[in-house]
Amino acid sequence: MVVKVKEQKVKLDPIQVINAAYDVVDHEGLEALTIRHLAGRLSVTPMALYWHFADKQALIDALVDHMWTDASTILAGTAPASQSLESLHHVIEAMVQAFRVHPSLATLAPMRVLECDAGLDITEGALAMLGDMGLTPRQAAFAARMALTSAIMLVSTMPGVQLPDDESRDEMLRVKRATLAALPPQRYPNLIAAGPDLVDCDDPESYFSSGIDMIVAGVVTSSNFI
């Protein structure tokens, strides 16, 4: 008598899929994220993933929405600010903290900010805060957009963020230093003098802290011209 062994199915939940997808994006790049590739990593068939996500775009949307949820959670955990500028700082800091975990996905955040509850809640709070600072609805909308795009730029353009390892980063810095040092000093004296500071990557915490301060200072000032 032949005894049939019942095949044990791998049980998936959306969070498990999302975490695996983040791992692919963070280590292999967004272009490597496909339903087939992700299914292989999870040891399931592609159809098992289609139960949770209709297609690759739906999966990517979920990844970005979770980043907005993380930003909302971070923001909820901050102490209430006594000043509006400090509150704006908290909002931008929460976005930066959430987006910097998965920098390859940061540029997609604007497309989902008004498509998920967390993004809507953050935007509503930011507009209210900017209104309390005396900005008109139009000025507040401009300032909110600038805050978001600036936070994304800060994350996505951090020096070395796209490099796979420290060795690649060090080699890139070596080449850039050598290129600047070889410039004609009569023509580029300032570039040569500032070369080390232009090339060397700041400490990440210092980079983000200084960048957020500059965003806060610039966002409201520029909105006053609208």
N, C-alpha and C positions, 0 to 999 in steps of 0.2 A: 504494500500500500504506500502510495506517495503522499507525504504530508506537505501541504502547501504552507509556506511561512508567510504570514501576512506582512506586507511591506509597511514599515513604520513611517508615517508621514512627518516631515519636519513642520512644526507649527510655528508660524510667523505672526508677529504683530507689527503694526506700522512703525512703531518706535525702533524696533530691531532693524527693520529695513532702512529707516532713515539714518540710523547710526552707521550702518554698513556703507550707505551711500556717501555720507560725510567722509568716511575713511578713504573711499575711492577718490573723491574730489581732492581731498587734502594731500594725498600722496601720489596720485597719478594725473590729476588735472580734470577739469570739467569735461573735456572732450572724451575722456576714458569712461565716463559714466554712461553705460547703456544697460537696458533691462537684461540683456543676455549676460553681460559681464557680471552684473550684480547678482544675478541668479546663480551663477557659477560660484561666486564667493560664499553665498549662503547655502550652497548645496541643495538648491531647489530648481524646479523648472521655471522658465520665464512666465508660464501661465499662473504660477503661484503668486508672482508679484502683481500680475494684472488684477488679481482679486482686490488689491489694495490701491493700486495706482493705474489709471487708464492708459498712461503712456509715460515716456521719459519726461515730457514737459510737466505733467502733473506731479511727478516725483520731485523735479527741481523746484516747482512752486512750493511743495511741502517743506523742502529743505530751507528755503528762504523764509517761509512763514514761521518756522521754528526759530529762526534767528531773531525775528521780530518778537516772538514770544519770550525769548531769552532777554532781549533788551527791556521788555516790559517788566519782567521779573526783577531784573537788576535795578530798574528805576523805582520799583515799588519798595525795594529794600533800602533805599537811601533815605537819610533823615530829611524831613521837611525843611525847605530852605526859607530863610527869612526875607531874602531879596529875590527879585525876579531874575536878575542876571545870574545869580547863583543857581536858580532853578533851571535856567537855560543850560548852564554848564552841566548840571546833572543829566539832563536829557541827552545832550551830545555825548557825554561820557558813557552813558548806558548804551547808546548805539555803537560807539567805538568798541567798547568791551565785548559786546555780542558779535559784531562783525569781524573783529580781528581774529577770532577763533577759526574762522573759515574764510580767509581773505579772497579766495578765488570766487566766492559767491557774493561778495560785498557789492559788486557793481550791479547785481540783479535786484537789490533791495528796493530801489525806487519803483520798480514795476509791481511790487506786491504791497507797498505801504498802505494803499487804499483798498486792498483786496482781502485783507485779513483783519480779524478783530484787534489783535495787538497793535498793528500799524495804525488802525483807525483811532484807537484809544490814545496812543502816543501823540498822534497828530492833533487830536482834539485838545489834549492837555497843553501842547506847545502853543497852539493858536490862542487858547485862553490866556496863557501866561504872557504871550506877546501883546495881547490886547490890554492886559493889566498894565503893561509898560507904556501904554499910550499909542501903540501902533494901530493904524486903521486895518480893516480886514485885508485890504490889498497889500499893505506893507507887511502884515503878519504872514500872509501866504508866501510872499517873496522871502522873508526871513526864514520861514520854516523850510522852504525848498533849499535855500542856501546852506542852512544848518545840516540838512541831510546829505546834500551833494559834497559838502566839505568834509563831513565825517567819513564818507565813503572814499573820497580822494586820499584822506589821511591814512586810511587802512590799506587801500590798494596800491599806493605808491610808496609805502615804507621801503627804504633801501634794503635789498636782499630778500624781500618777502617771497619772490618767485623762484629763488634758487633752492635746489633740492638738498644741499648739505653745506656744512661749514667750509669744506675744501673748495667747492665751487665758488662760494662767496669770497674766500680769501684770494683766490686767483683773479676774480673779477676786480677786486679792490687793487690788487697789485698792478694789473694792466692799466687801470684808470689813473693810478698815481704816476706811473711811468709816462703815460700819454701827456698828462698835464705838466710834468716836470720837463718834458722835451719841447714844450712850446717856446717860441721866440720871446725872450723876456722883455724886449723893447715893445712888442706889440701887445703882450698879454701879462703885464706885471701883476695885475690884481688877481687874475685867475691862478697864477703860480703861487702868489702869497696865500690865497685862500684855499689852495688845492687840497691840503689834508682835511680841512673842515668840510669841503664840498664832497669829498669822496668817502671819508670814514662814516660808518653808520653810528648814529647815536644809540645810547642805551634805550631799549624799547619803551620803558616806562617814562623816561625823560622826553623821548620823541613824542609820545602820545600826549603827555601832560602839557608840554609847551604848545603842541599843535592845537589842542582843545582850547587853551587860553586864547590863542590867536583867532580861532574860529568865533568864539564868543565875542571878542572885541570887534571883529569885522562884520559879523552878521547884522547886528542891530544898527551899526553906524551906516552901513551901505543901504539898509532898508529905508533910512530917513530921506534918501534921495529919490525914492519912488513916488 
